[in-house]
Amino acid sequence: MTLVFNGNTSTMTTSRSFTFSYSVVSVTSTTYKVDGDYVATKSHQFTAWLLKNGTALAVNFGQGNDTGAQAASDVQTYFGEFALVQGFLQEQSLYSNLFRSNGNSTVTIGTQKFTVTNYVALTLPESIQLCNGETDTLTAYNLSEGTPSGSTLELPTYVNVAGISSLNGRTPFAFTVQITAFTVA
């Protein structure tokens, strides 16, 4: 599957627009192998191996594999939207008591028309206790996901999240990611 995300992210100090394309090369029960191209100010092409929760195992920019902390940094810098969205899907299952289905809708992306389930927070603001002991407070949360015909990958088609992170004090964050094109191969 080849996907194209367009979106915006912002914190108190930075804001950026981006286009991100990736192709899922292979999927196992625990990992994704993904070829990607991230374009903000210039193109960065790479292959990444990610756990389904978004954890980076390795990233290759054509000059050998980055692993460990460097792979995590690469993913955050160049591959963040994919990992972020996959991480939110994982968090949604971990914190299922904080979100609810808001019904289904039909989306059309390119020539593909399929049903997505729309999720919202039960209440806003919503505080989430993270595994590292910190707390994030969500002030907005919308996620739509579905499985396109011919694919087995559950696809997040739209994510809109805003809130305040307790990391480094109280840092506001917001991001919107929407898939604007994909091809099932």
Residue, then its C-alpha position, 0 to 999 in steps of 0.5 A: m500500500t502506498l499512502v500520501f499524508n498531507g498535514n500540519t503540526s505545531t507546538m508553541t515554538t514550531s509549525r510545519s507543513f509536510t507531505f509524506s509518502y510511504s509504501v508498506v513493503s511487508v507486514t508481520s505480526t509485530t513489524y512493518k517494513v516501510d519505504g518512505d519519502y518525507v518532504a518538508t523543505k527537501s526530500h528524505q527517502f528511507t526504509a524503516w523497520l517499525l514495531k506496530n506500536g511505532t517503535a523504530l527498530a532501524v532506519n536506512f537512508g542508503q548508507g547503512n542502518d541507524t538503530g537504537a536511539q538514532a533510529a528513534s530520532d530518525v523516525q521522530t524527525y523524518f517519519g513522525e506522522f506514520a509512527l505518530v498515527q500508528g502509535f495513536l492506534q495502539e494507544q487507542s486500544l490501550y486506553s480504550n476506556l477513554f475513547r468511543s466510536n462516534g459512528n461510521s462514515t464513507v470516505t473516498i480517497g482517490t478511486q477508493k471508497f470505503t467505510v471508516t469508524n470515527y472515534v472521539a474522546l469520551t470527554l474533553p479535556e481528557s487526561i491520559q496517564l502515560c507509561n512513563g508516569e507523565t500526563d498529557t491532557l487532550t483538548a481535541y481528539n478525532l480519529s477515523e480509520g478503516t480497511p480499504s478494499g484489497s488491503t489488510l492494513e487498518l488505515p488511519t485516514y484522519v487524525n486531529v489531536a491537540g492538548i498539553s504535554s507534561l513533558n518539559g513543563r506544560t507544552p501545547f501541541a497540535f497536529t492534523v494528519q489526513i491521507t490524501a492519496f493511496t494505492v493498494a498494491 
